[in-house]
Every structure is written in C-alpha cells, then in structure tokens.
C-alpha cells in the first residue's frame, strides 16, 4: 500500500485517545475518508490548522489496513470566519451534516464535493446576509442536494391524475414524495401555493445555488417550501438533522425546531 495525496474538505473532527483526532474528509473525487491525525490536539501540531471543520486542503495519507493517517497537511481555504460567527457556523454545520447524511463510504460522488465546496464558499462570502436570504439559500442547497442524490421531490406532474401541476393550490404528500393537485390529494399532506411550488422548481435547477441570495420570496412561500423539503428529508433519512435546531433558534422557531408539524 502506497501513500496517497488527496484534495479534500474537512467535514468533522473527533477526539481520539490523548492527543489525536479522528477526521472525516470528503475528497474531490467524492470519497468519504475517515483518517487519523496523530498529535493534532496539541497546540503546536503542524496538522492543527488543516483539520478544522470546513477547511479545504491537501492531505498526504499514510496507508493502513484499518485506519489511514495524515502524514502532512496544508490548508488551502481555512474558512476561519465560518468558525467565528454563530449564524454562518450554524449554516455551514447544517450543510456538512446534510452532506454526510447522503454520503456512503465506498460509493464516491464528485457532485457532492462540488456542491458542498460551493455551499461553504457562498456561506463565507455572504456571512453578513440577513436571515430571510439565508432561508432561501438553504432551500436551494436542500433542493440541489436532493436532486444530486436522486431524491428530488416530484414537482411536475400530479401522481394521482397524471396531469402537469397547474393552478395555485397544491399539497405535498411525504409518503409519495410528490406534489398533488389539491383536488387529488384527499386533503392529505402539506399545503402549498403556486409561489412556493415555483420556487422549488427554480431552486432545483442546476447552478441555482449561486443565485439563491438574489431570489426574492414572500415569507409564506419560504415557509411552505421549507416545510416541504424538511418533510421530504425526514421521510428519506428517517430522522431530523441535529444541526437544523440551531437554525430554528435563529429564526425564533418552536422549541422542537421543526416546521413540519402534523401532516
């Protein structure tokens, strides 16, 4: 087994033994890597700066049959502001957790790397944005993540009647993962109007993430679209993402941190 060099994003770090860290990387090829950073918890460690969450860097890995280790590391994008400002840190943490939830060891996805790298860069660039703009940005990220992994919600045709979705009153049914005409839904699911459906369609398009901070949506549309994507993610993953709660605290949401409520 030979040493290998990878370009990667740091997703998370965990204490290991007295002075080491277990670091989870997402390589540019979309490979999920769990590696050992020996001595990285020591203040003077040469690895310390390059194994912080959200860093993009280059890592020389020494081989091991069980747990590879980092021999050398260089941080190329530190993204330190994301670890210093509470709201951007909460947004970045959510993006990382969501990406991890859809990453599978042994099944590389370069598209996930590109999406997360763009997400972190935009989060840092817009770190002073007001919260309504963050809401739209997170909708775009969730939509893009679901589309990239093949789990995008059905937004074009009503599964019940087979006709293109038209009108201004719909319901999203999480069990089917699709939007129905109001009249075809039997009153089941989450209600949404035409503006929210249009937003979900727009934000699902390729390269929608960079323009998300310029998309203007009414509070109602943001709320309805958010409820749809949250319910869809919950149906796929089977549990809510922990970092979502921090985002609702910023918004002043309910204590349980969920918009879904009763479906």
C-alpha positions in Angstrom: 0.0 0.0 0.0 1.4 3.4 -1.0 1.0 6.9 0.4 -1.6 9.0 -1.4 -2.3 12.6 -1.6 -5.9 13.9 -1.6 -7.6 17.3 -2.0 -10.5 17.3 0.4 -12.9 19.2 2.7 -12.9 18.6 6.4 -16.4 17.5 7.5 -15.8 16.9 11.2 -13.2 16.0 13.8 -13.5 13.9 16.9 -11.1 13.4 19.9 -9.2 10.1 19.8 -7.0 8.9 22.7 -4.9 11.5 24.5 -3.7 13.8 21.7 -5.1 12.6 18.4 -8.1 13.4 16.3 -10.3 11.3 14.0 -11.0 13.4 11.0 -13.7 12.8 8.4 -12.8 14.1 4.9 -14.7 14.4 1.6 -12.2 14.1 -1.2 -12.6 16.0 -4.5 -13.5 12.6 -6.1 -16.4 12.4 -3.6 -14.9 9.7 -1.5 -15.7 9.7 2.2 -12.5 9.2 4.2 -12.0 8.6 8.0 -8.4 9.3 8.9 -6.2 9.6 12.0 -4.5 12.9 12.7 -1.8 11.9 15.3 -1.0 14.6 17.8 -3.4 17.1 16.2 -4.9 18.1 19.6 -1.5 19.5 20.7 -1.4 23.3 20.3 1.9 23.2 18.3 0.8 20.4 16.0 1.7 21.0 12.3 -1.7 19.4 11.4 -3.9 21.5 13.6 -4.8 24.3 11.2 -5.6 21.9 8.4 -8.0 19.6 10.3 -10.6 22.2 11.4 -14.2 21.9 10.2 -14.9 23.5 6.8 -11.2 23.7 5.8 -10.3 22.8 2.2 -6.8 21.4 1.9 -4.3 18.8 0.6 -3.5 15.8 2.7 -0.8 13.2 2.4 -2.2 10.0 3.9 -0.1 7.1 5.1 -1.6 3.7 4.5 -3.2 1.3 7.0 -5.5 -1.7 6.7 -7.6 -0.3 9.5 -7.3 3.5 9.8 -5.2 5.6 7.4 -3.4 8.6 8.9 -2.4 12.1 7.9 1.3 12.5 7.4 1.3 16.0 6.1 -1.5 18.6 5.6 -1.8 22.0 4.1 -4.9 24.2 4.5 -5.7 26.0 1.2 -9.0 27.5 2.3 -9.2 28.0 6.0 -12.8 29.5 6.0 -12.0 30.6 9.6 -14.9 33.1 9.6 -17.3 30.2 9.5 -16.0 29.1 12.9 -16.1 32.5 14.4 -19.6 33.9 13.5 -22.5 32.0 15.0 -25.1 32.1 12.2 -22.7 31.3 9.3 -21.3 28.5 11.5 -24.8 27.1 12.1 -25.5 27.3 8.3 -22.2 25.6 7.4 -22.7 22.9 10.0 -26.1 22.1 8.6 -24.6 21.8 5.1 -21.9 19.4 6.3 -24.3 17.3 8.3 -26.7 17.0 5.4 -23.9 16.1 3.0 -22.7 13.4 5.5 -26.2 12.0 5.7 -26.2 11.4 1.9 -22.6 10.2 1.7 -21.9 6.5 1.5 -18.5 5.0 2.2 -17.2 3.1 -0.9 -19.6 5.0 -3.2 -17.8 8.2 -4.3 -19.9 11.2 -5.5 -17.8 14.0 -7.0 -21.0 16.0 -7.3 -21.4 16.1 -3.6 -17.9 17.5 -3.2 -18.6 20.3 -5.8 -21.9 21.1 -4.1 -20.5 21.3 -0.6 -17.5 23.3 -1.7 -19.7 25.9 -3.4 -22.1 25.9 -0.4 -19.2 26.7 2.0 -17.7 29.3 -0.3 -21.0 31.1 -0.7 -21.8 30.8 3.1 -18.5 32.6 3.8 -18.9 35.2 1.1 -22.4 36.1 2.3 -21.8 35.8 6.0 -23.4 39.2 6.7 -26.6 38.4 4.9 -30.0 38.8 6.7 -31.8 35.7 7.8 -34.5 35.7 5.1 -31.7 35.4 2.5 -30.2 32.5 4.4 -33.6 30.8 4.3 -33.7 30.9 0.5 -30.1 29.8 0.3 -30.8 26.8 2.5 -33.8 25.9 0.4 -31.6 26.0 -2.7 -29.0 23.8 -1.0 -31.5 21.2 0.1 -33.1 21.1 -3.3 -29.7 20.7 -5.0 -28.6 18.0 -2.6 -31.8 16.0 -3.1 -31.5 16.4 -6.9 -27.8 15.4 -6.9 -28.5 12.2 -4.9 -31.6 11.2 -7.0 -34.1 12.0 -4.2 -35.6 15.2 -5.6 -39.4 15.6 -4.9 -41.9 15.2 -7.7 -42.7 18.8 -8.7 -44.0 18.5 -12.3 -46.9 16.0 -12.6 -49.7 15.1 -10.1 -49.2 11.4 -9.3 -53.0 10.9 -8.9 -54.3 12.3 -12.2 -51.0 12.2 -14.2 -51.6 15.8 -15.4 -49.0 18.6 -15.2 -49.3 20.6 -12.0 -51.3 23.8 -12.6 -53.3 26.2 -10.6 -52.4 27.8 -7.3 -53.3 25.2 -4.6 -51.4 22.0 -4.0 -50.4 19.5 -1.4 -47.2 17.7 -0.8 -47.5 14.2 0.4 -44.3 12.9 2.1 -45.2 9.2 1.6 -45.1 9.6 -2.2 -42.5 12.4 -2.1 -44.5 14.4 -4.6 -46.9 17.4 -5.0 -50.5 16.7 -5.8 -53.3 18.9 -7.1 -55.4 20.0 -4.1 -58.4 18.1 -5.5 -56.4 14.9 -6.0 -54.8 14.9 -2.5 -57.9 13.9 -0.5 -56.9 16.7 1.9 -53.7 14.9 2.9 -50.2 16.4 3.2 -48.7 19.8 3.4 -50.5 22.7 1.7 -48.5 25.0 -0.6 -49.4 27.7 -3.1 -48.1 28.4 -6.6 -45.3 30.7 -5.4 -43.8 28.0 -3.2 -44.0 25.4 -6.0 -42.4 27.8 -8.5 -39.6 28.4 -6.0 -39.0 24.7 -5.5 -38.8 24.2 -9.3 -36.5 27.2 -9.8 -34.1 26.2 -6.9 -33.9 22.6 -8.1 -32.3 23.7 -11.4 -28.5 23.2 -11.9 -26.4 26.0 -10.7 -29.2 27.6 -8.7 -27.1 27.9 -5.6 -25.1 31.0 -6.5 -28.2 32.9 -7.4 -30.1 32.0 -4.3 -29.2 35.1 -2.3 -30.9 37.2 -5.1 -34.1 35.3 -5.2 -37.0 37.2 -3.6 -39.7 35.1 -1.9 -42.6 36.0 0.4 -42.5 34.8 4.0 -45.3 32.4 3.2 -43.5 30.9 0.2 -40.3 30.4 2.2 -42.3 28.7 5.0 -44.2 26.4 2.6 -41.2 25.4 0.6 -39.2 24.9 3.8 -41.9 22.6 5.2 -42.0 20.5 2.0 -38.2 20.0 1.9 -38.0 19.3 5.6 -40.8 16.7 5.4 -39.1 15.1 2.3 -35.7 14.9 4.1 -37.3 13.4 7.2 -39.1 10.8 5.0 -35.8 9.8 3.3 -33.5 9.9 6.3 -35.9 8.7 9.0 -34.8 11.3 11.5 -34.2 15.1 11.6 -30.8 16.5 11.2 -29.5 17.7 14.6 -28.0 21.0 13.3 -31.4 22.1 12.0 -32.4 23.0 15.5 -29.8 25.8 15.7 -31.2 27.4 12.6 -34.7 27.5 14.0 -33.4 29.1 17.2 -32.1 31.9 15.0 -35.5 32.2 13.3 -37.3 32.1 16.7 -39.0 28.8 15.8 -40.7 26.3 18.0 -38.7 24.6 20.8 -38.7 21.3 19.0 -37.1 23.0 15.9 -39.5 21.7 13.2 -41.8 23.3 10.8 -43.5 20.1 9.7 -46.0 19.6 12.5 -49.0 17.4 11.6 -49.1 16.1 8.1 
